């Protein structure tokens, strides 16, 4: 069995290959069980979450174990930790153990880019990141795989974090800057991507303008959300899977209070990737809500094992 550390896992998941593999699986309607979700009570800090996510085809399978610990932000530790075990479907042999945090960050960014390939304006150049964590750091490269992103602006509840990410991206050749006025930054962006652990809306619908694409990937529990009801009401709504309607407060809360209805959800990644649902008008505001799905992990596992096999040979 091959064991890939963080750097090897990142190298094994080039975005173009990963996004294309993910699109293939969703377009072929590959089905994965809903993830197992367990709350781990924590004393004096937000509760942690344990996630178990299996998926398989007739040739390969994987299972991911992830812990999400919001309180780690005060410890200077990553909020997300995990591993992915890849196995052969025919023999059950274990093929690889991948770094779960890196795989999750890259497949999450790849899913956002996949949605943007079908939903964002083809001329989208200006990206606003809300959040400056590990997932947010992956988004510029992922989005640039599908759209001509030239400028990146970053806002975070901790301004220093935004400044640090901007400096890192600048070193890599990006036109990147930290911003402090979120209300002013949102309408300037072509794509607004939020990757936070917020429990209160950060994006207000009145800030949005025609033609924007909003990407929400941070809120993954029923009490978390990154956009207000007005943002959802103004946009054409898409999800990664229908599981998002009950998993994320982003949708669960406004559905329960009647701010939106289930029929307002236009489609999921299966419908997006088969061409059944997409942006209809250049003036549309599109909003994609992702909570993660094991099909994404399977796409990453297939991509990574293919890379590892080539290296071994």
C-alpha positions in Angstrom: 0.0 0.0 0.0 1.2 3.4 -0.9 1.2 6.1 1.8 1.1 9.6 0.4 1.9 12.5 2.8 0.5 16.0 2.4 2.9 17.1 -0.3 2.6 13.9 -2.3 -1.2 14.0 -2.1 -1.3 17.6 -3.4 1.1 16.6 -6.3 -1.2 13.7 -7.1 -4.3 15.9 -7.5 -3.7 18.3 -10.4 -6.8 20.4 -10.8 -7.5 19.9 -14.5 -7.4 16.1 -14.1 -9.3 16.2 -10.9 -12.1 18.4 -12.1 -12.5 16.4 -15.3 -12.6 13.1 -13.3 -15.2 14.6 -11.0 -17.3 15.8 -13.9 -17.2 12.3 -15.4 -18.4 10.7 -12.2 -21.3 13.1 -11.7 -22.3 13.1 -15.3 -22.4 9.3 -15.2 -24.6 9.6 -12.0 -22.2 7.7 -9.8 -23.9 7.2 -6.5 -22.4 7.4 -3.1 -24.1 6.8 0.3 -24.9 9.9 2.4 -22.1 10.6 4.7 -22.3 9.6 8.4 -22.3 12.7 10.5 -21.6 12.7 14.3 -21.4 15.6 16.7 -18.6 15.5 19.2 -19.4 17.7 22.2 -16.6 20.0 23.3 -16.2 21.9 26.6 -15.9 25.6 26.3 -15.7 25.8 22.5 -17.8 24.9 19.4 -18.6 21.2 19.0 -16.4 19.1 16.8 -17.7 16.9 14.0 -16.8 13.4 12.9 -17.6 12.6 9.2 -17.4 9.2 7.6 -17.7 9.1 3.8 -17.5 5.9 1.6 -17.8 5.6 -2.2 -17.0 3.1 -4.8 -17.2 2.1 -8.5 -16.9 -1.5 -9.8 -13.1 -1.1 -9.8 -12.1 1.1 -6.9 -13.5 2.4 -3.6 -12.5 4.7 -0.8 -13.6 5.8 2.6 -12.7 9.1 4.3 -12.6 9.8 8.0 -12.6 13.5 8.9 -12.7 15.4 12.1 -13.6 19.1 12.0 -12.6 21.0 15.1 -13.5 24.7 14.9 -11.8 25.4 18.3 -8.5 24.6 16.8 -8.3 28.2 15.4 -7.5 29.4 18.9 -4.8 26.7 19.2 -3.1 27.6 16.0 -4.0 24.2 14.6 -5.8 23.2 11.4 -9.6 22.9 11.9 -9.8 19.8 9.5 -7.9 16.5 9.9 -8.5 13.2 8.2 -7.3 10.4 6.0 -8.6 8.6 2.9 -8.2 4.8 2.4 -8.4 3.7 -1.2 -9.1 0.0 -1.9 -9.4 -2.4 -4.9 -13.1 -3.3 -5.4 -12.4 -6.8 -6.8 -9.9 -8.0 -4.2 -10.5 -5.6 -1.3 -6.8 -4.9 -1.2 -5.8 -1.6 0.3 -4.1 0.5 -2.4 -3.3 3.8 -0.8 -3.6 6.0 2.2 -4.0 9.7 1.3 -3.7 12.8 3.4 -7.4 13.6 4.1 -7.0 17.3 4.8 -5.2 18.0 1.6 -7.5 15.8 -0.4 -10.6 17.5 1.1 -9.3 21.0 0.4 -8.4 20.2 -3.2 -11.5 18.2 -4.0 -13.7 20.9 -2.4 -12.0 23.6 -4.5 -12.3 21.3 -7.6 -16.1 20.9 -7.0 -16.5 24.7 -6.8 -14.5 25.1 -10.0 -16.6 22.4 -11.6 -19.8 24.2 -10.7 -18.3 27.5 -11.9 -17.4 25.9 -15.3 -21.2 25.6 -15.9 -22.6 28.5 -13.8 -20.1 31.4 -13.7 -19.7 33.9 -16.5 -17.2 32.8 -19.1 -15.4 36.2 -18.7 -15.1 36.0 -14.9 -11.8 37.6 -14.0 -12.2 39.0 -10.4 -12.4 36.5 -7.5 -13.3 37.5 -4.0 -12.4 35.0 -1.3 -14.3 35.2 2.0 -12.1 33.2 4.4 -8.4 32.7 4.3 -7.9 29.1 5.5 -6.6 26.0 3.7 -9.6 25.5 1.4 -9.6 29.2 0.4 -5.9 29.0 -0.5 -6.8 26.4 -3.1 -9.6 28.3 -4.8 -7.7 30.7 -7.0 -5.8 27.9 -8.8 -8.9 25.8 -9.1 -11.1 28.6 -10.5 -8.4 29.6 -12.9 -8.5 26.1 -14.4 -12.0 26.9 -15.7 -12.2 30.7 -15.8 -9.7 33.5 -16.7 -9.2 34.7 -13.1 -6.8 37.6 -13.0 -7.4 39.3 -9.6 -8.0 37.9 -6.2 -9.2 39.9 -3.2 -9.4 38.3 0.3 -11.5 39.1 3.3 -11.4 37.3 6.7 -12.8 37.9 10.1 -9.1 38.0 11.1 -7.5 40.6 8.9 -4.0 39.3 9.5 -5.1 35.9 8.0 -6.3 37.6 4.8 -3.0 39.6 4.6 -1.0 36.4 5.0 -2.9 34.6 2.3 -2.6 37.6 0.0 1.2 37.7 0.5 1.4 34.0 -0.3 -0.6 34.3 -3.4 1.4 37.4 -4.5 4.6 35.4 -4.1 3.1 32.9 -6.5 2.4 35.6 -9.1 -1.2 36.5 -8.4 -2.6 40.0 -8.3 -3.8 39.5 -4.7 -4.8 41.9 -1.9 -6.5 41.7 1.4 -9.6 43.9 1.9 -11.5 45.0 5.0 -14.7 46.4 3.6 -16.7 43.4 2.6 -19.8 45.3 1.5 -17.7 47.2 -1.0 -15.7 44.1 -2.1 -18.7 41.8 -2.9 -20.3 43.8 -5.8 -16.9 44.2 -7.5 -16.3 40.5 -7.8 -17.4 38.2 -10.7 -17.1 35.2 -8.4 -17.6 35.4 -4.6 -16.4 32.3 -2.8 -16.9 31.8 0.9 -15.0 29.1 2.8 -15.5 29.9 6.5 -16.9 28.3 9.6 -19.4 31.1 10.2 -22.7 30.6 12.0 -23.9 34.1 10.9 -24.5 35.3 7.3 -21.5 37.2 5.9 -22.9 37.8 2.4 -25.9 40.0 2.2 -28.2 39.7 -0.8 -28.5 43.5 -1.3 -24.8 43.6 -2.1 -25.1 41.2 -5.0 -25.2 42.4 -8.6 -26.5 40.8 -11.9 -24.2 38.2 -13.5 -22.4 37.2 -10.3 -21.7 33.7 -9.2 -21.7 32.9 -5.5 -19.9 29.8 -4.2 -20.7 28.8 -0.6 -18.6 25.9 0.7 -17.9 26.6 4.3 -21.1 25.9 6.2 -21.6 22.2 6.6 -23.8 21.8 9.7 -27.4 22.8 10.3 -26.3 25.8 12.4 -23.8 27.3 10.0 -24.4 29.7 7.2 -22.5 32.3 5.1 -25.3 34.1 3.1 -28.5 35.7 4.2 -32.1 34.9 3.1 -32.1 37.8 0.6 -29.0 36.4 -1.2 -30.8 33.0 -1.6 -34.0 34.7 -2.8 -32.2 36.7 -5.5 -30.2 33.8 -6.9 -30.8 30.7 -9.0 -29.9 28.1 -6.4 -27.8 25.0 -7.1 -26.4 22.4 -4.7 -23.7 19.7 -4.9 -26.3 17.1 -3.8 -29.8 17.2 -2.3 -28.1 16.2 1.0 -27.2 19.9 1.3 -30.8 20.8 2.0 -30.8 19.1 5.4 -27.0 19.2 6.1 -26.3 22.9 5.8 -28.0 25.7 7.8 -27.4 27.8 4.6 -30.5 26.1 3.2 -32.1 24.3 6.1 -32.8 27.5 8.1 -34.4 29.5 5.3 -36.4 26.4 4.1 -37.8 25.9 7.6 -38.8 29.6 8.0 -40.3 29.8 4.5 -37.8 32.3 3.0 -37.2 29.8 0.2 -38.9 26.6 -1.0 -37.5 23.3 -2.1 -38.7 24.0 -5.7 -36.3 27.0 -5.7 -33.4 24.6 -5.8 -32.7 24.5 -9.6 -30.4 21.5 -9.7 -27.5 19.5 -8.3 -24.1 18.5 -9.7 -25.6 15.5 -11.4 -28.0 17.8 -13.3 -25.3 20.4 -13.9 -22.7 17.9 -15.3 -25.2 16.3 -17.6 -26.3 19.7 -19.0 -29.8 19.4 -17.7 -29.4 22.6 -15.5 -27.1 25.6 -16.1 -27.0 29.4 -16.2 -29.9 30.6 -18.4 -29.2 34.3 -18.7 -26.0 36.4 -18.5 -27.8 38.6 -15.9 -28.6 35.7 -13.6 -27.1 35.6 -10.1 -26.1 31.9 -9.6 -25.5 30.5 -6.2 -23.8 27.1 -5.6 -24.0 25.5 -2.2 -21.6 22.6 -1.5 -21.4 20.5 1.7 -19.2 17.8 0.2 -19.9 14.3 -1.1 -18.0 11.1 -1.3 -18.2 11.1 -5.1 -15.8 14.0 -4.9 -13.5 11.9 -2.7 -13.8 9.0 -5.1 -12.8 11.3 -8.0 -9.7 12.4 -6.0 -8.9 8.8 -5.0 -9.0 7.7 -8.6 -6.9 10.6 -9.7 -4.3 10.1 -7.0 -4.0 6.3 -7.4 -3.5 6.9 -11.2 -0.7 9.4 -10.4 0.9 7.1 -7.8 0.8 4.1 -10.3 2.5 6.2 -12.9 5.2 7.2 -10.5 5.8 3.6 -9.4 6.1 2.4 -12.9 
